[in-house]
Amino acid sequence: MNFNEIKQLIDIVNSSDLQETVIEDGTFKIILRRSSSAAISVQAASTLPAQPQAPVAMGTTVTKAAPVSGLIDSRSPIVGTFYQSSSPDSPPFVAINDIVKKGDVLCIIEAMKLMNEIEAEVSGTIVEILVENGQAVEYDQPLFRIKP
């Protein structure tokens, strides 16, 4: 199951009255569960042997962080692993106090062995980086705070 299929499933659950959906495909299983009108719980499990990579988010619940006055949260559009640079030897895409323009790459999120560049949705200054390099992130989790 690829990222686009998972995103379509989340969109379907969000736009329907479904309270829970369980999808199994071979050794992969994903559970989408609505716990309230504003949150979806995402669980993913795999019976594949452990591999040396970041774990898939298990039993996570999507929640929105309290907005900070005047700041815009840049959120993760997918579940995956957060990387600040394109390779371990490369400098980070952005740092605190960097000025970014709409469309600038902020980070990469690896999902199902695909590297997804996450771009700034607004122009402004990076005020806060909310996750650490190599950390597993959830769908809609705040990654950066930007002052427009």
Backbone as a chain_set.jsonl record, in Angstrom:
{"seq": "MNFNEIKQLIDIVNSSDLQETVIEDGTFKIILRRSSSAAISVQAASTLPAQPQAPVAMGTTVTKAAPVSGLIDSRSPIVGTFYQSSSPDSPPFVAINDIVKKGDVLCIIEAMKLMNEIEAEVSGTIVEILVENGQAVEYDQPLFRIKP", "coords": {"N": [[0.863, -1.169, 0.0], [0.675, 2.153, -0.934], [1.7, 5.603, -0.267], [-0.168, 7.438, -1.445], [-2.489, 5.875, -1.618], [-3.003, 5.436, 1.106], [-3.435, 8.081, 1.947], [-5.753, 8.641, 0.452], [-7.516, 6.882, 1.701], [-7.646, 8.033, 4.277], [-8.821, 10.495, 3.599], [-11.302, 9.568, 2.656], [-12.423, 8.461, 5.004], [-12.519, 10.8, 6.546], [-14.434, 12.285, 5.126], [-16.743, 10.874, 5.399], [-19.315, 9.038, 7.231], [-18.153, 7.009, 8.53], [-16.911, 5.305, 11.357], [-14.874, 3.616, 11.968], [-12.326, 1.959, 10.167], [-10.84, -0.908, 8.87], [-8.139, -2.165, 7.191], [-6.578, -4.779, 5.579], [-3.749, -6.046, 4.002], [-2.113, -8.535, 2.884], [0.708, -8.841, 4.802], [0.417, -6.404, 5.913], [-1.392, -4.08, 7.866], [-3.818, -1.633, 8.456], [-5.513, 0.593, 10.579], [-8.067, 2.848, 10.694], [-9.519, 5.044, 12.8], [-12.124, 6.954, 14.001], [-12.102, 9.09, 16.659], [-13.266, 11.316, 17.635], [-15.105, 14.172, 16.386], [-13.091, 15.78, 15.436], [-10.751, 14.38, 15.28], [-8.703, 11.699, 14.107], [-7.76, 8.43, 14.703], [-4.864, 6.668, 13.976], [-3.656, 3.544, 13.251], [-1.073, 1.367, 12.558], [0.158, -1.756, 11.539], [2.496, -4.356, 11.128], [3.451, -7.601, 10.167], [5.868, -8.241, 9.238], [9.355, -9.144, 9.408], [11.483, -7.464, 11.761], [13.199, -4.552, 10.676], [16.151, -2.528, 10.132], [15.072, 0.334, 10.525], [13.172, 3.364, 10.989], [10.348, 3.077, 13.165], [6.927, 2.456, 12.191], [4.296, 4.68, 12.975], [2.508, 3.735, 15.778], [-0.693, 3.241, 16.964], [-1.325, 5.973, 17.102], [-2.713, 9.216, 17.704], [-4.279, 11.782, 16.009], [-3.917, 15.084, 16.769], [-4.497, 18.552, 17.183], [-2.119, 20.993, 17.902], [-2.128, 23.624, 20.309], [-2.613, 26.792, 18.889], [-0.044, 29.215, 18.513], [0.018, 32.592, 19.189], [-0.075, 34.515, 16.3], [1.696, 32.882, 14.918], [2.293, 30.38, 12.413], [1.663, 27.002, 12.047], [3.551, 24.566, 10.411], [2.604, 21.6, 9.138], [2.819, 17.995, 9.204], [2.065, 16.231, 6.294], [1.827, 13.532, 6.135], [2.335, 10.238, 7.594], [5.439, 9.26, 8.823], [9.067, 9.337, 8.697], [10.961, 11.985, 9.9], [13.323, 14.089, 8.366], [15.942, 16.427, 8.497], [17.677, 17.112, 6.483], [18.905, 16.343, 3.128], [20.741, 14.303, 3.122], [22.898, 12.528, 5.448], [25.331, 13.92, 5.464], [24.759, 16.408, 4.498], [23.872, 19.909, 4.996], [21.193, 21.108, 7.162], [17.926, 21.756, 5.729], [16.55, 23.995, 6.702], [16.941, 26.293, 9.477], [16.453, 27.561, 12.814], [15.374, 30.917, 12.827], [15.845, 31.263, 10.129], [14.874, 32.686, 7.018], [12.161, 31.904, 5.02], [10.625, 31.222, 1.845], [7.388, 30.818, 0.356], [6.977, 27.595, -0.826], [9.626, 26.824, -0.537], [11.801, 24.136, 0.374], [11.395, 22.513, 3.431], [11.918, 20.21, 4.879], [12.4, 16.615, 4.752], [10.203, 13.898, 4.561], [10.227, 10.567, 5.126], [8.315, 8.019, 3.872], [7.214, 4.83, 3.689], [9.532, 4.043, 2.303], [9.764, 6.071, 0.437], [10.945, 9.279, -0.346], [9.721, 12.309, 0.644], [9.513, 15.629, -0.139], [8.869, 18.323, 1.947], [7.27, 21.319, 1.685], [7.319, 24.875, 2.374], [4.323, 26.457, 3.227], [3.758, 29.06, 3.537], [5.363, 32.284, 3.403], [7.992, 33.429, 5.523], [9.582, 33.561, 8.799], [11.434, 30.997, 10.316], [10.568, 30.016, 13.443], [10.465, 28.038, 15.32], [11.51, 24.655, 15.582], [9.895, 21.727, 15.785], [10.334, 18.989, 15.917], [12.745, 16.289, 16.009], [15.648, 15.307, 14.116], [15.296, 12.292, 12.328], [13.156, 11.438, 13.792], [10.032, 9.759, 14.25], [7.036, 10.833, 12.753], [3.612, 11.925, 12.943], [0.554, 11.965, 10.999], [-0.527, 15.189, 10.25], [0.887, 16.323, 12.335], [2.438, 19.048, 13.994], [5.38, 20.477, 12.615], [7.081, 22.657, 12.197], [7.178, 26.051, 13.364], [6.176, 29.033, 11.982], [6.754, 32.452, 11.559], [4.83, 34.664, 9.919]], "CA": [[0.0, 0.0, 0.0], [1.54, 3.317, -1.025], [1.284, 6.814, 0.424], [-1.379, 8.004, -2.042], [-3.617, 5.039, -1.22], [-3.281, 5.716, 2.521], [-4.022, 9.428, 2.006], [-7.122, 8.523, -0.05], [-8.302, 6.251, 2.757], [-7.875, 9.037, 5.325], [-9.794, 11.444, 3.051], [-12.612, 8.907, 2.616], [-12.94, 8.392, 6.374], [-12.825, 12.17, 6.966], [-15.616, 12.817, 4.446], [-17.864, 9.946, 5.551], [-19.8, 8.809, 8.589], [-17.462, 5.839, 9.071], [-16.248, 5.512, 12.636], [-13.667, 2.801, 11.983], [-12.044, 1.197, 8.963], [-9.698, -1.799, 9.012], [-7.699, -2.657, 5.895], [-5.461, -5.714, 5.662], [-3.208, -6.387, 2.69], [-0.974, -9.415, 3.157], [1.236, -8.682, 6.163], [0.224, -5.005, 6.313], [-2.725, -3.792, 8.391], [-3.981, -0.251, 8.915], [-6.805, 0.846, 11.202], [-8.411, 4.266, 10.793], [-10.605, 5.096, 13.773], [-12.531, 8.308, 14.378], [-12.346, 9.12, 18.1], [-14.147, 12.467, 17.834], [-15.326, 14.812, 15.092], [-11.901, 16.517, 14.999], [-9.523, 13.586, 15.33], [-8.7, 10.332, 13.59], [-6.68, 7.624, 15.248], [-4.273, 5.852, 12.924], [-2.82, 2.468, 13.749], [-0.514, 0.546, 11.482], [0.89, -2.895, 12.075], [3.061, -5.223, 10.101], [4.02, -8.816, 10.728], [7.152, -8.466, 8.596], [10.466, -9.136, 10.367], [12.015, -6.128, 12.065], [14.285, -4.094, 9.826], [16.798, -1.354, 10.742], [14.51, 1.591, 10.062], [12.305, 3.982, 11.983], [9.093, 2.346, 13.24], [5.693, 3.113, 11.757], [3.572, 5.176, 14.139], [1.559, 2.737, 16.235], [-1.697, 3.72, 17.897], [-1.203, 7.408, 17.263], [-3.937, 9.985, 17.552], [-4.019, 13.088, 15.416], [-4.474, 16.185, 17.529], [-3.927, 19.833, 16.789], [-1.486, 21.715, 18.994], [-2.703, 24.947, 20.513], [-1.895, 27.755, 18.062], [0.67, 30.279, 19.192], [-0.441, 33.848, 18.603], [0.668, 35.084, 15.185], [2.567, 31.912, 14.267], [1.615, 29.377, 11.607], [2.282, 25.687, 12.143], [3.736, 23.764, 9.215], [2.251, 20.274, 9.634], [3.164, 16.84, 8.385], [0.93, 15.731, 5.51], [1.875, 12.073, 6.115], [3.033, 9.52, 8.663], [6.745, 8.844, 8.325], [10.254, 9.708, 9.467], [11.382, 13.356, 9.625], [14.752, 14.335, 8.154], [16.229, 17.85, 8.308], [18.525, 17.328, 5.303], [18.756, 15.316, 2.098], [21.637, 13.196, 3.465], [23.553, 12.79, 6.734], [26.452, 14.844, 5.303], [24.261, 17.704, 4.01], [23.351, 20.808, 6.029], [19.73, 21.107, 7.228], [17.237, 22.636, 4.789], [16.276, 25.247, 7.413], [17.293, 26.382, 10.893], [15.717, 28.63, 13.506], [15.633, 32.289, 12.355], [15.972, 31.321, 8.672], [13.734, 33.251, 6.291], [11.752, 30.993, 3.951], [9.577, 31.669, 0.939], [6.413, 29.795, 0.036], [7.525, 26.643, -1.789], [10.958, 26.361, -0.134], [11.804, 22.839, 1.054], [11.676, 22.625, 4.863], [12.426, 18.932, 5.376], [11.977, 15.438, 4.005], [9.569, 12.858, 5.37], [10.285, 9.265, 4.464], [7.141, 7.186, 4.116], [7.222, 3.61, 2.887], [10.764, 4.099, 1.497], [9.708, 7.193, -0.5], [11.354, 10.542, 0.258], [8.76, 13.347, 0.289], [9.935, 16.963, 0.259], [7.801, 19.122, 2.538], [7.532, 22.712, 1.329], [6.671, 25.916, 3.165], [3.046, 26.9, 2.674], [3.749, 30.521, 3.663], [6.674, 32.917, 3.555], [8.186, 33.951, 6.864], [10.79, 33.2, 9.53], [11.319, 29.795, 11.15], [10.681, 30.4, 14.85], [10.638, 26.857, 16.148], [11.502, 23.343, 14.949], [9.215, 20.975, 16.83], [10.713, 17.571, 15.907], [14.177, 16.056, 15.857], [16.06, 14.53, 12.958], [15.12, 10.858, 12.494], [11.991, 11.163, 14.635], [8.787, 9.364, 13.586], [6.008, 11.869, 12.863], [2.247, 11.527, 12.661], [-0.217, 12.783, 10.074], [-0.991, 16.478, 10.769], [1.693, 16.757, 13.484], [3.208, 20.264, 13.716], [6.806, 20.268, 12.438], [7.742, 23.953, 12.308], [6.341, 27.24, 13.586], [6.662, 30.087, 11.101], [6.185, 33.793, 11.769], [4.652, 35.241, 8.564]], "C": [[0.907, 1.229, 0.0], [0.925, 4.528, -0.325], [-0.021, 7.365, -0.124], [-2.615, 7.196, -1.672], [-4.0, 5.292, 0.237], [-3.94, 7.082, 2.664], [-5.469, 9.397, 1.516], [-8.023, 7.888, 1.001], [-8.629, 7.237, 3.877], [-8.921, 10.04, 4.85], [-11.202, 10.848, 3.024], [-13.226, 8.857, 4.009], [-13.332, 9.788, 6.863], [-14.13, 12.678, 6.362], [-16.833, 11.905, 4.581], [-18.306, 9.883, 7.007], [-19.137, 7.592, 9.23], [-16.779, 6.191, 10.387], [-14.948, 4.729, 12.722], [-13.556, 2.037, 10.671], [-10.788, 0.376, 9.209], [-9.374, -2.34, 7.625], [-6.502, -3.558, 6.118], [-5.054, -6.088, 4.252], [-1.96, -7.239, 2.925], [-0.529, -9.273, 4.599], [1.062, -7.265, 6.688], [-1.21, -4.807, 6.776], [-2.763, -2.344, 8.842], [-5.397, -0.099, 9.451], [-6.977, 2.356, 11.289], [-9.636, 4.34, 11.684], [-10.88, 6.548, 14.137], [-12.841, 8.285, 15.876], [-13.171, 10.329, 18.507], [-14.306, 13.128, 16.482], [-14.077, 15.504, 14.565], [-10.646, 15.658, 14.931], [-9.738, 12.21, 14.732], [-7.52, 9.628, 14.229], [-6.172, 6.731, 14.131], [-3.392, 4.801, 13.577], [-2.317, 1.696, 12.55], [0.276, -0.58, 12.115], [1.388, -3.732, 10.917], [3.646, -6.443, 10.776], [5.325, -9.171, 10.039], [8.255, -8.466, 9.645], [10.996, -7.715, 10.559], [13.183, -5.804, 11.145], [14.892, -2.852, 10.458], [16.28, -0.054, 10.128], [13.593, 2.129, 11.143], [10.957, 3.265, 11.995], [7.927, 3.174, 12.676], [4.962, 3.54, 13.014], [2.502, 4.171, 14.535], [0.591, 3.371, 17.223], [-1.629, 5.214, 18.126], [-2.546, 8.076, 17.093], [-3.573, 11.357, 17.028], [-4.701, 14.143, 16.27], [-3.795, 17.463, 17.092], [-3.347, 20.511, 18.027], [-2.132, 23.094, 19.119], [-1.917, 25.962, 19.702], [-1.224, 28.828, 18.917], [0.33, 31.566, 18.458], [0.485, 34.348, 17.501], [1.582, 34.124, 14.449], [1.734, 30.89, 13.495], [2.383, 28.073, 11.731], [2.379, 25.066, 10.756], [3.598, 22.324, 9.678], [2.646, 19.171, 8.669], [1.938, 16.36, 7.612], [0.833, 14.201, 5.517], [2.506, 11.526, 7.392], [4.371, 9.068, 8.091], [7.865, 9.24, 9.262], [10.757, 11.054, 8.979], [12.893, 13.428, 9.45], [14.961, 15.806, 7.833], [17.039, 18.138, 7.06], [18.362, 16.164, 4.336], [19.683, 14.118, 2.317], [22.326, 13.528, 4.784], [24.691, 13.807, 6.645], [26.021, 16.249, 4.885], [23.794, 18.583, 5.169], [21.818, 20.746, 6.037], [19.132, 22.07, 6.193], [16.983, 24.003, 5.427], [16.737, 25.139, 8.863], [16.458, 27.498, 11.512], [16.271, 29.981, 13.052], [15.912, 32.376, 10.857], [14.698, 31.922, 8.077], [13.437, 32.314, 5.129], [10.674, 31.657, 3.1], [8.621, 30.509, 0.703], [7.007, 28.9, -1.056], [8.931, 26.167, -1.466], [10.838, 25.017, 0.592], [12.215, 23.048, 2.509], [12.343, 21.365, 5.403], [12.023, 17.833, 4.406], [11.3, 14.506, 5.004], [9.59, 11.578, 4.544], [9.061, 8.461, 4.873], [7.181, 6.016, 3.155], [8.35, 3.638, 1.849], [10.719, 5.138, 0.385], [10.082, 8.464, 0.256], [10.444, 11.653, -0.261], [9.262, 14.697, 0.786], [8.722, 17.734, 0.774], [8.161, 20.581, 2.336], [6.782, 23.662, 2.251], [5.388, 26.344, 2.462], [2.906, 28.417, 2.74], [5.186, 31.024, 3.711], [6.783, 33.46, 4.971], [9.499, 33.494, 7.458], [10.523, 31.968, 10.377], [11.57, 30.208, 12.596], [11.002, 29.19, 15.721], [10.637, 25.602, 15.267], [11.037, 22.373, 16.023], [9.571, 19.489, 16.891], [12.211, 17.441, 15.681], [14.463, 15.181, 14.651], [15.93, 13.038, 13.251], [13.917, 10.46, 13.313], [10.797, 10.735, 13.78], [7.756, 10.471, 13.814], [4.662, 11.313, 12.43], [1.645, 12.414, 11.58], [-0.711, 14.024, 10.82], [-0.237, 16.95, 12.018], [2.438, 18.037, 13.12], [4.704, 19.955, 13.661], [7.596, 21.526, 12.704], [6.707, 25.001, 12.701], [6.989, 28.368, 12.806], [5.951, 31.386, 11.434], [6.062, 34.439, 10.39], [5.174, 36.662, 8.456]], "O": [[1.805, 1.338, 0.835], [-0.212, 4.484, 0.145], [-0.903, 7.729, 0.653], [-3.679, 7.769, -1.436], [-5.184, 5.356, 0.567], [-4.9, 7.229, 3.42], [-6.328, 10.057, 2.1], [-9.168, 8.308, 1.174], [-9.758, 7.273, 4.368], [-9.816, 10.403, 5.613], [-12.178, 11.534, 3.33], [-14.404, 9.171, 4.186], [-14.36, 9.946, 7.52], [-14.86, 13.424, 7.015], [-17.853, 12.146, 3.936], [-17.765, 10.56, 7.881], [-19.505, 7.187, 10.333], [-16.15, 7.242, 10.513], [-14.029, 5.112, 13.447], [-14.545, 1.536, 10.136], [-9.786, 0.898, 9.7], [-10.24, -2.91, 6.96], [-5.528, -3.166, 6.76], [-5.894, -6.407, 3.411], [-0.873, -6.703, 3.141], [-1.297, -9.552, 5.52], [1.511, -6.955, 7.792], [-2.141, -5.311, 6.148], [-1.854, -1.876, 9.528], [-6.356, -0.593, 8.859], [-6.151, 3.056, 11.876], [-10.676, 3.765, 11.363], [-9.973, 7.281, 14.533], [-13.729, 7.557, 16.319], [-13.718, 10.363, 19.609], [-13.692, 12.684, 15.512], [-13.997, 15.792, 13.371], [-9.582, 16.154, 14.561], [-10.819, 11.632, 14.839], [-6.416, 10.169, 14.288], [-6.961, 6.107, 13.421], [-2.496, 5.122, 14.358], [-3.079, 1.409, 11.627], [0.978, -0.38, 13.106], [0.762, -3.796, 9.859], [4.266, -6.339, 11.834], [5.844, -10.273, 10.223], [8.094, -7.834, 10.69], [10.961, -6.887, 9.649], [14.036, -6.648, 10.869], [14.225, -2.179, 11.243], [16.958, 0.577, 9.317], [13.275, 1.427, 12.102], [10.466, 2.879, 10.935], [7.947, 4.404, 12.685], [5.003, 2.832, 14.021], [1.673, 3.795, 13.706], [1.014, 3.972, 18.211], [-1.854, 5.675, 19.245], [-3.423, 7.551, 16.406], [-2.668, 12.013, 17.543], [-5.915, 14.102, 16.471], [-2.636, 17.447, 16.675], [-4.001, 20.592, 19.067], [-2.621, 23.651, 18.136], [-0.69, 26.008, 19.798], [-1.781, 29.284, 19.916], [0.356, 31.607, 17.228], [1.673, 34.577, 17.729], [2.191, 34.506, 13.45], [0.608, 30.577, 13.881], [3.599, 28.036, 11.544], [1.399, 25.044, 10.012], [4.376, 21.863, 10.513], [2.787, 19.397, 7.467], [0.889, 16.109, 8.206], [-0.118, 13.634, 4.979], [3.126, 12.258, 8.163], [4.419, 8.544, 6.979], [7.655, 9.451, 10.457], [10.958, 11.247, 7.78], [13.651, 12.905, 10.267], [14.251, 16.373, 7.003], [17.094, 19.284, 6.614], [17.766, 15.14, 4.667], [19.447, 13.043, 1.766], [22.339, 14.687, 5.198], [24.991, 14.485, 7.628], [26.828, 17.178, 4.913], [23.368, 18.071, 6.205], [21.211, 20.375, 5.034], [19.753, 23.068, 5.828], [17.171, 25.039, 4.789], [16.9, 24.044, 9.402], [15.832, 28.283, 10.799], [17.481, 30.157, 12.913], [16.192, 33.465, 10.356], [13.594, 31.692, 8.572], [14.327, 31.968, 4.351], [9.926, 32.52, 3.56], [9.005, 29.347, 0.837], [7.48, 29.39, -2.082], [9.395, 25.194, -2.061], [9.882, 24.791, 1.335], [13.237, 23.672, 2.795], [13.217, 21.432, 6.268], [11.392, 18.085, 3.38], [11.756, 14.345, 6.136], [9.057, 11.512, 3.436], [8.804, 8.249, 6.058], [7.181, 6.203, 1.938], [8.15, 3.304, 0.682], [11.549, 5.099, -0.523], [9.597, 8.701, 1.362], [10.398, 11.911, -1.464], [9.42, 14.896, 1.99], [7.682, 17.788, 0.117], [9.224, 21.032, 2.761], [5.754, 23.311, 2.83], [5.374, 26.564, 1.251], [2.042, 28.994, 2.081], [6.109, 30.271, 4.024], [5.791, 33.897, 5.553], [10.415, 33.092, 6.742], [9.512, 31.893, 11.074], [12.652, 30.689, 12.934], [11.711, 29.296, 16.722], [9.856, 25.503, 14.321], [11.697, 22.209, 17.049], [9.155, 18.796, 17.819], [12.862, 18.376, 15.215], [13.611, 14.405, 14.22], [16.391, 12.565, 14.289], [13.671, 9.271, 13.514], [10.577, 11.29, 12.704], [7.619, 10.983, 14.925], [4.583, 10.36, 11.654], [2.17, 13.488, 11.285], [-1.259, 13.906, 11.916], [-0.682, 17.882, 12.688], [3.019, 18.112, 12.037], [5.239, 19.269, 14.533], [8.645, 21.491, 13.347], [5.519, 24.86, 12.411], [8.183, 28.632, 12.942], [4.729, 31.432, 11.575], [7.074, 34.734, 9.755], [5.094, 37.27, 7.388]]}, "num_chains": 1, "name": "protein.A"}
